[in-house]
């Protein structure tokens, strides 16, 4: 009797759960980005934005190819993700050219956060090197997008504040107050979180407006419209907070959605993006909660998280109902093995 010997490798350091989870999640996100950027690039006419859009598209395609190599080397199943079947290039332009620039800006701003978080959990050095490259390319494209937005006059800078004249230490417990009576001024960290939450929700309003405009299924359309209302409510809340502090609220973005009612994306793609937007909102609002030291801000953030989680459950249910939600890799069910 002959037995086949296992393949001999120079090293045999298998993936841990952190490498599997990180690579698997990034692959799905990048496959979504490829579909979205392919459609945006197809309709793009602005000669300044086209090279950056092509660079962003190439970066996402390259990351997908690199993750495929990792998985193939480990005999690990490649996620289905999203493909050309999820995008209809024949559909009319849904977003104006400037939205492509806004998308590249926001995509890479969020990518810098996500890649840094994922990289910090990985200990296999080749995977860590991959995520280091991802952080570098996202930082480069973020900078290019900001520069171009400034040149075009469509970037709303974060609020300025006067420099302190000296170093100070907290001397009163009332520093944490804010629910009743007089509130201390916002600190730099809290002001930054409020600004970027407004900015992110403006972006979400544009996305949901476009998706609601082309969605035919009534149940999904109503759910998308509800998501738009949640983002609008956050914008109103945070702008009111700024006005109460005698700080000007941020101005609304220009209208970046066309009048097309033909969907360029599959329903699966649209609901999956809604699901991702929910996850991002929970993550970044939770971060804002963790660094805010005024009690009224903490209360606002906690309420928003609860609302977004409830909304996310409705999105999740629709995706499960239609079998659109790809399941992350599970650990071995030892109880089932022992019973067999």
TAVEN-V182240 format. One record per pair of residues at least 12 apart in sequence whose C-alpha atoms are under 10 Angstrom apart, sorted by sequence separation. I is the first residue (numbers start at 1). J is the second residue. D is the distance in whole Angstrom. If there is no record, write none. Layout:
{{I:J:D} {I:J:D}}
//
This chain:
{{41:53:6} {119:131:6} {120:132:10} {212:224:6} {213:225:9} {238:250:9} {239:251:9} {286:298:10} {289:301:6} {40:53:8} {41:54:7} {118:131:8} {119:132:7} {208:221:9} {211:224:7} {212:225:6} {236:249:9} {285:298:10} {288:301:7} {289:302:7} {117:131:10} {210:224:10} {211:225:9} {212:226:10} {235:249:9} {287:301:9} {288:302:10} {38:53:9} {115:130:10} {116:131:8} {119:134:9} {208:223:10} {209:224:8} {212:227:10} {235:250:9} {285:300:10} {286:301:7} {37:53:7} {38:54:9} {41:57:9} {115:131:6} {116:132:8} {119:135:9} {208:224:6} {209:225:7} {212:228:9} {285:301:6} {286:302:8} {289:305:9} {37:54:8} {40:57:10} {114:131:10} {115:132:8} {207:224:10} {208:225:7} {211:228:10} {235:252:10} {284:301:10} {285:302:8} {38:56:10} {115:133:10} {116:134:9} {208:226:9} {209:227:10} {286:304:9} {37:56:8} {38:57:7} {115:134:7} {116:135:7} {205:224:10} {208:227:7} {209:228:7} {282:301:10} {285:304:8} {286:305:7} {37:57:6} {38:58:10} {115:135:6} {205:225:9} {208:228:6} {282:302:10} {285:305:7} {36:57:9} {37:58:10} {114:135:9} {115:136:10} {207:228:9} {208:229:9} {284:305:10} {34:56:9} {35:57:9} {112:134:8} {113:135:9} {205:227:8} {206:228:8} {282:304:8} {283:305:9} {33:56:9} {34:57:6} {37:60:9} {111:134:8} {112:135:6} {115:138:9} {204:227:9} {205:228:5} {208:231:9} {281:304:9} {282:305:6} {285:308:10} {33:57:8} {34:58:8} {111:135:7} {112:136:8} {204:228:7} {205:229:8} {281:305:8} {282:306:9} {34:59:9} {35:60:10} {112:137:9} {113:138:10} {205:230:9} {282:307:10} {33:59:10} {34:60:6} {35:61:10} {108:134:10} {111:137:10} {112:138:6} {161:187:10} {202:228:9} {204:230:10} {205:231:6} {282:308:7} {30:57:9} {33:60:7} {34:61:7} {108:135:9} {111:138:6} {112:139:7} {161:188:8} {201:228:9} {204:231:7} {205:232:7} {278:305:10} {281:308:7} {282:309:7} {32:60:9} {33:61:9} {110:138:9} {111:139:9} {160:188:9} {203:231:9} {204:232:9} {281:309:9} {30:59:9} {31:60:7} {108:137:9} {109:138:7} {159:188:10} {201:230:9} {202:231:7} {279:308:9} {30:60:5} {31:61:8} {34:64:9} {108:138:5} {109:139:8} {112:142:9} {161:191:9} {201:231:5} {202:232:8} {205:235:10} {278:308:7} {279:309:9} {282:312:9} {29:60:9} {30:61:7} {107:138:9} {108:139:7} {111:142:9} {160:191:10} {200:231:9} {201:232:7} {277:308:10} {278:309:8} {30:62:9} {31:63:9} {108:140:9} {109:141:9} {110:142:10} {159:191:8} {160:192:10} {201:233:9} {202:234:9} {27:60:9} {30:63:7} {31:64:7} {105:138:9} {108:141:7} {109:142:6} {158:191:9} {159:192:8} {198:231:9} {201:234:7} {202:235:7} {278:311:8} {279:312:8} {26:60:10} {27:61:10} {30:64:6} {104:138:9} {105:139:10} {107:141:10} {108:142:5} {109:143:9} {158:192:7} {197:231:10} {198:232:9} {201:235:7} {278:312:6} {29:64:9} {107:142:8} {108:143:9} {158:193:10} {200:235:9} {277:312:9} {278:313:10} {27:63:8} {28:64:9} {105:141:8} {106:142:8} {109:145:10} {158:194:10} {159:195:8} {198:234:7} {199:235:8} {275:311:10} {276:312:9} {26:63:9} {27:64:6} {104:141:8} {105:142:5} {108:145:9} {158:195:6} {197:234:8} {198:235:5} {275:312:7} {278:315:9} {26:64:8} {27:65:9} {104:142:7} {105:143:8} {157:195:9} {158:196:8} {197:235:8} {198:236:9} {274:312:9} {275:313:9} {27:66:9} {105:144:8} {106:145:9} {156:195:10} {198:237:9} {275:314:10} {23:63:10} {27:67:7} {104:144:9} {105:145:5} {106:146:10} {194:234:10} {195:235:10} {198:238:7} {275:315:6} {23:64:9} {26:67:9} {27:68:8} {104:145:7} {105:146:7} {158:199:9} {194:235:9} {197:238:8} {198:239:8} {274:315:7} {275:316:7} {103:145:9} {104:146:10} {274:316:10} {23:66:10} {24:67:8} {101:144:10} {102:145:8} {105:148:10} {156:199:9} {194:237:10} {195:238:8} {272:315:9} {23:67:6} {24:68:10} {101:145:6} {102:146:9} {105:149:9} {194:238:6} {195:239:9} {213:257:9} {271:315:7} {272:316:9} {275:319:9} {23:68:9} {39:84:10} {100:145:10} {101:146:9} {193:238:10} {194:239:8} {213:258:10} {214:259:10} {216:261:9} {271:316:9} {38:84:9} {43:89:8} {210:256:9} {211:257:10} {213:259:8} {214:260:7} {215:261:8} {216:262:9} {224:270:9} {23:70:9} {24:71:9} {35:82:7} {42:89:7} {43:90:10} {50:97:9} {53:100:7} {57:104:10} {101:148:8} {102:149:8} {191:238:10} {194:241:9} {195:242:9} {206:253:9} {209:256:10} {210:257:6} {213:260:8} {214:261:4} {215:262:8} {216:263:9} {220:267:9} {224:271:8} {227:274:8} {271:318:8} {272:319:8} {23:71:9} {31:79:10} {34:82:8} {35:83:7} {39:87:7} {41:89:10} {42:90:9} {43:91:10} {49:97:8} {52:100:9} {53:101:8} {56:104:7} {101:149:7} {194:242:8} {205:253:10} {206:254:10} {209:257:8} {210:258:8} {213:261:6} {214:262:5} {215:263:7} {223:271:9} {271:319:7} {31:80:9} {32:81:7} {33:82:9} {34:83:8} {35:84:7} {38:87:8} {39:88:8} {40:89:9} {43:92:8} {44:93:9} {49:98:8} {52:101:8} {55:104:10} {202:251:10} {206:255:8} {207:256:9} {210:259:9} {212:261:9} {213:262:8} {214:263:5} {215:264:10} {20:70:10} {28:78:10} {31:81:6} {32:82:6} {34:84:9} {35:85:9} {36:86:9} {38:88:10} {39:89:6} {43:93:6} {46:96:10} {50:100:9} {53:103:10} {191:241:10} {202:252:7} {203:253:8} {206:256:7} {207:257:9} {210:260:9} {211:261:9} {213:263:8} {214:264:8} {215:265:9} {217:267:9} {220:270:9} {221:271:10} {224:274:8} {227:277:10} {231:281:10} {268:318:10} {275:325:10} {19:70:10} {20:71:9} {27:78:9} {28:79:7} {30:81:9} {31:82:5} {32:83:8} {35:86:7} {36:87:8} {38:89:8} {39:90:9} {42:93:9} {43:94:9} {44:95:9} {45:96:9} {46:97:6} {49:100:8} {50:101:9} {53:104:7} {56:107:9} {98:149:9} {191:242:8} {198:249:9} {199:250:8} {202:253:7} {206:257:7} {210:261:9} {211:262:10} {212:263:10} {214:265:9} {215:266:9} {216:267:9} {220:271:8} {223:274:10} {227:278:9} {268:319:8} {27:79:7} {28:80:8} {29:81:8} {30:82:9} {31:83:7} {35:87:6} {39:91:9} {43:95:9} {44:96:8} {45:97:7} {46:98:8} {49:101:7} {52:104:8} {56:108:9} {102:154:9} {198:250:8} {199:251:10} {211:263:8} {215:267:8} {267:319:10} {272:324:8} {24:77:10} {27:80:9} {28:81:5} {29:82:9} {31:84:10} {34:87:10} {35:88:9} {39:92:10} {40:93:8} {43:96:9} {44:97:6} {48:101:10} {101:154:10} {102:155:9} {198:251:10} {199:252:9} {210:263:9} {211:264:9} {214:267:10} {271:324:9} {272:325:8} {24:78:8} {25:79:9} {27:81:7} {28:82:7} {32:86:9} {35:89:10} {39:93:9} {40:94:9} {43:97:8} {44:98:9} {46:100:10} {98:152:9} {195:249:9} {198:252:10} {199:253:9} {211:265:9} {268:322:8} {271:325:10} {272:326:10} {15:70:10} {24:79:7} {27:82:10} {32:87:10} {39:94:10} {40:95:8} {44:99:10} {49:104:10} {186:241:10} {195:250:8} {215:270:9} {267:322:10} {268:323:9} {269:324:9} {15:71:10} {20:76:9} {23:79:10} {25:81:10} {39:95:10} {40:96:9} {41:97:9} {44:100:8} {70:126:9} {98:154:8} {186:242:9} {191:247:10} {211:267:9} {241:297:9} {268:324:6} {24:81:9} {40:97:8} {43:100:10} {70:127:8} {267:324:9} {268:325:9} {212:270:10} {15:74:8} {40:99:9} {41:100:8} {185:244:10} {186:245:8} {211:270:7} {238:297:10} {14:74:8} {40:100:6} {67:127:9} {185:245:7} {211:271:9} {13:74:10} {15:76:10} {39:100:10} {40:101:10} {66:127:10} {184:245:9} {185:246:10} {12:74:10} {183:245:9} {208:270:9} {211:273:10} {238:300:9} {37:100:8} {40:103:10} {67:130:9} {207:270:10} {211:274:9} {237:300:9} {36:100:10} {66:130:8} {208:273:10} {37:103:9} {207:273:9} {208:274:8} {234:300:10} {36:103:9} {37:104:9} {63:130:9} {207:274:9} {234:301:10} {63:131:9} {208:277:10} {33:103:10} {63:133:10} {204:274:9} {207:277:10} {234:304:8} {33:104:10} {63:134:8} {233:304:10} {204:277:8} {231:304:10} {33:107:8} {60:134:9} {204:278:10} {230:304:9} {59:134:9} {201:277:10} {200:277:10} {204:281:10} {230:307:8} {231:308:10} {59:137:8} {230:308:8} {59:138:9} {200:280:10} {201:281:9} {56:137:9} {200:281:9} {227:308:9} {230:311:9} {29:111:10} {55:137:10} {56:138:9} {59:141:10} {159:242:10} {197:281:9} {200:284:10} {227:311:7} {26:111:10} {56:141:7} {226:311:8} {227:312:9} {55:141:8} {56:142:10} {161:247:10} {160:247:10} {197:284:8} {26:114:9} {53:141:10} {159:247:8} {196:284:9} {197:285:8} {223:311:8} {227:315:10} {26:115:9} {52:141:8} {159:248:8} {223:312:10} {110:200:10} {159:249:9} {159:250:9} {193:284:9} {194:285:10} {197:288:9} {223:314:8} {224:315:9} {22:114:10} {26:118:9} {52:144:8} {53:145:10} {158:250:9} {193:285:8} {196:288:10} {223:315:8} {22:115:9} {25:118:10} {52:145:8} {106:199:9} {157:250:9} {106:200:8} {156:250:8} {193:287:9} {194:288:8} {220:314:10} {22:117:9} {23:118:9} {156:251:8} {193:288:6} {220:315:9} {223:318:10} {22:118:6} {49:145:9} {52:148:10} {156:252:9} {192:288:9} {193:289:9} {21:118:9} {22:119:8} {106:203:8} {156:253:9} {155:253:9} {190:288:7} {193:291:9} {194:292:10} {220:318:8} {19:118:8} {22:121:8} {23:122:10} {49:148:8} {154:253:8} {189:288:9} {190:289:9} {193:292:8} {219:318:9} {18:118:8} {19:119:9} {21:121:10} {22:122:8} {48:148:8} {49:149:10} {103:203:8} {154:254:8} {18:119:9} {21:122:10} {102:203:8} {190:291:7} {191:292:9} {18:120:10} {19:121:8} {20:122:9} {189:291:7} {190:292:6} {18:121:6} {19:122:6} {189:292:7} {190:293:8} {194:297:9} {17:121:10} {18:122:6} {19:123:8} {23:127:8} {99:203:9} {103:207:10} {189:293:9} {190:294:9} {17:122:9} {18:123:8} {19:124:8} {22:127:9} {26:131:10} {187:292:9} {16:122:8} {18:124:10} {186:292:9} {187:293:9} {15:122:9} {16:123:9} {23:130:10} {99:206:9} {186:293:9} {187:294:9} {190:297:8} {15:123:9} {16:124:9} {19:127:7} {23:131:9} {99:207:10} {186:294:8} {15:124:7} {19:128:9} {22:131:9} {185:294:9} {14:124:9} {184:294:8} {13:124:8} {95:206:9} {183:294:8} {186:297:10} {15:127:9} {95:207:9} {183:295:10} {183:296:9} {95:210:7} {178:293:9} {179:294:8} {180:295:9} {94:210:7} {176:292:9} {177:293:8} {178:294:6} {179:295:6} {180:296:8} {94:211:9} {176:293:5} {177:294:6} {178:295:5} {179:296:5} {175:293:7} {176:294:5} {177:295:5} {178:296:5} {179:297:9} {94:213:9} {175:294:7} {176:295:6} {177:296:7} {178:297:8} {179:298:10} {94:214:9} {174:294:9} {175:295:9} {176:296:9} {177:297:10} {178:298:10} {179:299:9} {174:295:10} {176:297:10} {178:299:10} {176:298:10} {102:256:10} {99:254:9} {98:254:9} {99:255:9} {100:256:9} {98:255:10} {99:256:6} {98:256:7} {99:257:8} {96:255:8} {97:256:8} {98:257:10} {95:255:9} {96:256:5} {97:257:10} {95:256:6} {96:257:6} {94:256:9} {95:257:4} {96:258:6} {94:257:6} {95:258:6} {93:257:9} {94:258:5} {95:259:9} {93:258:7} {94:259:7} {95:260:9} {92:258:9} {93:259:9} {94:260:6} {114:280:9} {92:259:9} {93:260:7} {94:261:8} {92:260:6} {93:261:10} {94:262:8} {91:260:9} {92:261:8} {93:262:9} {94:263:8} {91:261:9} {92:262:7} {93:263:10} {94:264:8} {110:280:8} {91:262:6} {92:263:8} {93:264:8} {113:284:10} {90:262:9} {91:263:6} {92:264:8} {90:263:10} {91:264:5} {88:262:9} {89:263:10} {90:264:8} {91:265:9} {110:284:10} {88:263:8} {89:264:7} {87:263:9} {88:264:5} {89:265:9} {87:264:6} {88:265:6} {86:264:8} {87:265:4} {88:266:8} {86:265:5} {87:266:6} {85:265:9} {86:266:5} {87:267:10} {84:265:10} {85:266:8} {86:267:8} {86:268:8} {87:269:8} {86:269:6} {82:266:10} {85:269:10} {86:270:9} {82:268:9} {83:269:10} {82:269:7} {81:269:10} {82:272:10} {40:264:10} {39:264:8} {39:265:9} {36:264:9} {35:264:10} {36:265:8} {35:265:9} {36:269:9} {35:269:9} {32:269:8} {32:270:10} {32:272:9} {33:273:10} {32:273:8} {29:272:10} {81:324:10} {28:272:10} {29:273:9} {81:325:10} {81:326:8} {80:326:8} {29:276:9} {79:326:8} {79:327:9} {79:328:9} {79:329:10} {77:329:10} {28:326:9} {25:328:8} {24:328:7} {24:329:8} {21:328:7} {20:328:9} {21:329:8} {20:329:8} {21:330:10} {17:329:9} {17:330:9} {17:331:9}}
//
